[in-house]
């Protein structure tokens, strides 16, 4: 589940691409990226299904910050990114949230 980052010329915005592999989503039909950057809205950032069965989405994030996030399937399963920059415990979630640093 790679996360890739690309900074704009002015270095104020980082385009972060999130990707979930087909094997990880376990037959889910829809995947959503949920995190601090979208106020943890569970429907605001759907991921696009690619030809190989994986899912991807790119978001513009302010550079120089850390953002917590997770993935949510249409089955109601919360998934973590195995390649996150780090993990922070969330008492609300009762487990770790992924963190991407821009």
WOUR-V307303 format. One record per pair of residues at least 12 apart in sequence whose C-alpha atoms are under 10 Angstrom apart, sorted by the first residue. I is the first residue (numbers start at 0). GAP is how many residues later the second one is. D is the distance in Angstrom with one decimal. If there is no record, write none. Layout:
# WOUR-V307303
i=I gap=GAP d=D
i=I gap=GAP d=D
This chain:
# WOUR-V307303
i=0 gap=17 d=7.5
i=0 gap=18 d=5.4
i=0 gap=19 d=4.8
i=0 gap=20 d=6.0
i=0 gap=21 d=9.7
i=0 gap=23 d=8.3
i=0 gap=53 d=9.4
i=0 gap=54 d=9.6
i=0 gap=55 d=9.7
i=0 gap=79 d=9.1
i=0 gap=80 d=5.9
i=0 gap=81 d=6.2
i=0 gap=82 d=6.1
i=0 gap=83 d=8.5
i=1 gap=15 d=8.2
i=1 gap=16 d=6.5
i=1 gap=17 d=5.8
i=1 gap=18 d=7.4
i=1 gap=19 d=8.8
i=1 gap=54 d=9.9
i=1 gap=79 d=7.8
i=1 gap=80 d=8.0
i=1 gap=81 d=5.9
i=1 gap=82 d=7.9
i=2 gap=13 d=6.8
i=2 gap=14 d=5.6
i=2 gap=15 d=4.8
i=2 gap=16 d=6.4
i=2 gap=17 d=9.2
i=2 gap=53 d=9.7
i=2 gap=55 d=9.5
i=2 gap=78 d=8.5
i=2 gap=79 d=9.8
i=2 gap=80 d=7.1
i=2 gap=81 d=7.2
i=2 gap=82 d=8.8
i=2 gap=97 d=8.3
i=3 gap=12 d=5.7
i=3 gap=13 d=5.2
i=3 gap=14 d=6.8
i=3 gap=15 d=8.7
i=3 gap=54 d=9.1
i=3 gap=96 d=9.9
i=4 gap=12 d=6.4
i=4 gap=13 d=9.1
i=4 gap=53 d=9.3
i=4 gap=54 d=9.8
i=4 gap=55 d=9.7
i=4 gap=56 d=9.8
i=4 gap=95 d=9.6
i=4 gap=96 d=9.5
i=4 gap=97 d=7.6
i=5 gap=54 d=9.5
i=5 gap=96 d=9.3
i=6 gap=53 d=9.4
i=6 gap=54 d=9.5
i=6 gap=55 d=9.8
i=6 gap=56 d=7.9
i=6 gap=95 d=8.7
i=7 gap=52 d=9.7
i=7 gap=55 d=9.5
i=9 gap=53 d=10.0
i=10 gap=51 d=8.9
i=10 gap=52 d=6.8
i=10 gap=53 d=9.0
i=10 gap=91 d=9.9
i=11 gap=48 d=9.9
i=11 gap=49 d=8.5
i=11 gap=50 d=6.0
i=11 gap=51 d=5.1
i=11 gap=52 d=7.9
i=11 gap=90 d=9.6
i=12 gap=46 d=9.9
i=12 gap=47 d=6.3
i=12 gap=48 d=5.6
i=12 gap=49 d=4.8
i=12 gap=50 d=5.1
i=12 gap=51 d=8.8
i=12 gap=89 d=8.5
i=13 gap=44 d=9.9
i=13 gap=45 d=8.2
i=13 gap=46 d=5.7
i=13 gap=47 d=5.2
i=13 gap=48 d=6.2
i=13 gap=49 d=5.5
i=13 gap=50 d=8.9
i=13 gap=51 d=10.0
i=13 gap=87 d=9.8
i=13 gap=88 d=6.4
i=14 gap=43 d=6.4
i=14 gap=44 d=5.7
i=14 gap=45 d=4.6
i=14 gap=46 d=6.3
i=14 gap=47 d=8.8
i=14 gap=48 d=9.1
i=14 gap=87 d=8.9
i=15 gap=41 d=8.3
i=15 gap=42 d=5.4
i=15 gap=43 d=5.4
i=15 gap=44 d=6.3
i=15 gap=45 d=7.0
i=15 gap=84 d=8.8
i=15 gap=85 d=9.8
i=15 gap=86 d=8.2
i=16 gap=39 d=7.0
i=16 gap=40 d=5.7
i=16 gap=41 d=4.1
i=16 gap=42 d=6.5
i=16 gap=43 d=8.9
i=17 gap=15 d=8.2
i=17 gap=29 d=8.6
i=17 gap=37 d=8.2
i=17 gap=38 d=5.6
i=17 gap=39 d=5.5
i=17 gap=40 d=6.2
i=17 gap=41 d=8.3
i=17 gap=53 d=9.7
i=17 gap=63 d=9.0
i=17 gap=66 d=9.9
i=18 gap=14 d=9.6
i=18 gap=28 d=8.3
i=18 gap=29 d=9.4
i=18 gap=30 d=9.8
i=18 gap=31 d=9.8
i=18 gap=35 d=7.1
i=18 gap=36 d=5.6
i=18 gap=37 d=4.4
i=18 gap=38 d=6.7
i=18 gap=39 d=8.8
i=18 gap=52 d=10.0
i=18 gap=62 d=8.9
i=19 gap=27 d=8.9
i=19 gap=29 d=9.4
i=19 gap=33 d=9.2
i=19 gap=34 d=5.6
i=19 gap=35 d=5.1
i=19 gap=36 d=6.5
i=19 gap=37 d=9.4
i=19 gap=51 d=8.7
i=19 gap=59 d=9.6
i=19 gap=60 d=9.7
i=19 gap=61 d=7.9
i=19 gap=62 d=9.8
i=20 gap=28 d=9.9
i=20 gap=29 d=9.7
i=20 gap=31 d=8.6
i=20 gap=32 d=7.2
i=20 gap=33 d=4.4
i=20 gap=34 d=6.6
i=20 gap=35 d=8.8
i=21 gap=27 d=9.2
i=21 gap=28 d=9.3
i=21 gap=30 d=7.4
i=21 gap=31 d=5.0
i=21 gap=32 d=4.4
i=21 gap=33 d=7.3
i=22 gap=30 d=8.5
i=22 gap=31 d=8.0
i=23 gap=30 d=8.7
i=23 gap=55 d=8.5
i=23 gap=56 d=9.8
i=23 gap=57 d=9.7
i=24 gap=28 d=9.2
i=24 gap=29 d=8.0
i=24 gap=30 d=8.6
i=24 gap=46 d=9.5
i=24 gap=47 d=9.4
i=24 gap=48 d=7.4
i=24 gap=49 d=9.9
i=24 gap=50 d=9.9
i=24 gap=52 d=9.2
i=24 gap=54 d=8.4
i=25 gap=47 d=9.3
i=25 gap=49 d=9.8
i=25 gap=51 d=10.0
i=26 gap=26 d=9.5
i=26 gap=46 d=9.4
i=26 gap=47 d=9.8
i=26 gap=48 d=9.2
i=27 gap=44 d=9.7
i=27 gap=45 d=6.0
i=27 gap=46 d=6.2
i=27 gap=47 d=6.5
i=27 gap=48 d=9.5
i=27 gap=49 d=9.2
i=28 gap=20 d=8.6
i=28 gap=24 d=9.9
i=28 gap=26 d=9.9
i=28 gap=44 d=7.7
i=28 gap=45 d=6.5
i=28 gap=46 d=8.4
i=29 gap=16 d=7.3
i=29 gap=17 d=7.3
i=29 gap=18 d=8.3
i=29 gap=19 d=8.0
i=29 gap=25 d=8.6
i=29 gap=42 d=8.4
i=29 gap=43 d=5.8
i=29 gap=44 d=5.2
i=29 gap=45 d=8.4
i=30 gap=12 d=9.2
i=30 gap=14 d=8.8
i=30 gap=15 d=6.0
i=30 gap=16 d=5.6
i=30 gap=17 d=8.0
i=30 gap=18 d=8.5
i=30 gap=23 d=9.9
i=30 gap=24 d=7.2
i=30 gap=25 d=9.0
i=30 gap=26 d=9.9
i=30 gap=40 d=6.7
i=30 gap=41 d=5.7
i=30 gap=42 d=4.5
i=30 gap=43 d=6.3
i=30 gap=44 d=9.1
i=30 gap=45 d=9.7
i=30 gap=46 d=9.6
i=30 gap=47 d=9.7
i=30 gap=48 d=9.7
i=31 gap=12 d=7.7
i=31 gap=13 d=5.6
i=31 gap=14 d=4.3
i=31 gap=15 d=5.5
i=31 gap=16 d=9.1
i=31 gap=23 d=9.3
i=31 gap=24 d=9.5
i=31 gap=25 d=9.0
i=31 gap=38 d=8.6
i=31 gap=39 d=5.7
i=31 gap=40 d=5.1
i=31 gap=41 d=6.4
i=31 gap=42 d=8.1
i=31 gap=46 d=9.7
i=32 gap=12 d=5.4
i=32 gap=13 d=6.3
i=32 gap=14 d=6.7
i=32 gap=23 d=9.2
i=32 gap=24 d=7.9
i=32 gap=25 d=9.8
i=32 gap=26 d=9.7
i=32 gap=36 d=7.2
i=32 gap=37 d=6.3
i=32 gap=38 d=4.9
i=32 gap=39 d=6.6
i=32 gap=40 d=9.1
i=32 gap=46 d=9.8
i=33 gap=12 d=8.8
i=33 gap=34 d=8.7
i=33 gap=35 d=5.6
i=33 gap=36 d=5.5
i=33 gap=37 d=5.9
i=33 gap=38 d=7.0
i=33 gap=44 d=9.6
i=34 gap=32 d=7.1
i=34 gap=33 d=5.6
i=34 gap=34 d=3.9
i=34 gap=35 d=6.3
i=34 gap=36 d=8.5
i=34 gap=62 d=9.0
i=34 gap=63 d=9.1
i=34 gap=64 d=9.3
i=35 gap=30 d=9.3
i=35 gap=31 d=5.9
i=35 gap=32 d=5.7
i=35 gap=33 d=6.5
i=35 gap=34 d=9.6
i=35 gap=63 d=9.9
i=36 gap=22 d=8.9
i=36 gap=23 d=9.2
i=36 gap=24 d=7.4
i=36 gap=25 d=9.3
i=36 gap=29 d=9.8
i=36 gap=30 d=6.8
i=36 gap=31 d=8.1
i=36 gap=32 d=8.2
i=37 gap=21 d=9.9
i=37 gap=31 d=9.4
i=39 gap=28 d=9.4
i=39 gap=29 d=7.9
i=39 gap=30 d=9.0
i=41 gap=28 d=10.0
i=41 gap=29 d=9.0
i=41 gap=30 d=7.2
i=41 gap=31 d=9.5
i=41 gap=32 d=9.9
i=42 gap=29 d=9.1
i=42 gap=31 d=9.9
i=44 gap=12 d=7.9
i=44 gap=13 d=9.4
i=44 gap=14 d=8.8
i=44 gap=26 d=10.0
i=45 gap=25 d=9.7
i=45 gap=26 d=9.4
i=45 gap=27 d=9.8
i=46 gap=24 d=9.5
i=60 gap=40 d=9.7
i=60 gap=41 d=7.4
i=61 gap=39 d=10.0
i=61 gap=40 d=7.2
i=62 gap=38 d=8.2
i=62 gap=39 d=4.8
i=63 gap=37 d=7.2
i=63 gap=38 d=5.2
i=64 gap=35 d=8.4
i=64 gap=36 d=5.9
i=64 gap=37 d=5.5
i=65 gap=19 d=9.3
i=65 gap=20 d=9.8
i=65 gap=33 d=6.4
i=65 gap=34 d=5.7
i=65 gap=35 d=4.3
i=65 gap=36 d=6.3
i=66 gap=30 d=9.6
i=66 gap=31 d=8.2
i=66 gap=32 d=5.4
i=66 gap=33 d=5.4
i=66 gap=34 d=6.5
i=66 gap=35 d=8.2
i=67 gap=16 d=9.7
i=67 gap=18 d=9.3
i=67 gap=19 d=8.2
i=67 gap=20 d=7.8
i=67 gap=22 d=9.6
i=67 gap=28 d=9.5
i=67 gap=29 d=5.9
i=67 gap=30 d=5.5
i=67 gap=31 d=4.4
i=67 gap=32 d=6.6
i=67 gap=33 d=9.0
i=68 gap=12 d=8.8
i=68 gap=15 d=9.4
i=68 gap=18 d=9.5
i=68 gap=19 d=9.9
i=68 gap=27 d=9.7
i=68 gap=28 d=5.9
i=68 gap=29 d=5.2
i=68 gap=30 d=6.2
i=68 gap=31 d=7.7
i=69 gap=14 d=9.9
i=69 gap=26 d=9.2
i=69 gap=27 d=6.2
i=69 gap=28 d=6.0
i=69 gap=29 d=8.6
i=70 gap=26 d=9.7
i=70 gap=27 d=9.3
i=77 gap=15 d=9.5
i=77 gap=19 d=9.9
i=78 gap=18 d=9.3
i=78 gap=19 d=9.4
i=79 gap=16 d=8.0
i=79 gap=17 d=7.0
i=79 gap=18 d=6.2
i=79 gap=19 d=9.8
i=80 gap=16 d=8.9
i=80 gap=17 d=6.4
i=80 gap=18 d=9.0
i=80 gap=19 d=9.9
i=81 gap=16 d=8.5
i=82 gap=15 d=8.8
i=82 gap=16 d=9.7
i=82 gap=17 d=9.5
i=83 gap=13 d=9.3
i=83 gap=14 d=5.7
i=83 gap=15 d=5.9
i=83 gap=16 d=6.1
i=83 gap=17 d=8.9
i=84 gap=13 d=7.5
i=84 gap=14 d=5.7
i=84 gap=15 d=5.3
i=84 gap=16 d=6.5
i=84 gap=17 d=9.7
i=85 gap=12 d=6.2
i=85 gap=13 d=5.2
i=85 gap=14 d=7.1
i=85 gap=15 d=8.5
i=86 gap=12 d=5.5
i=86 gap=13 d=8.9
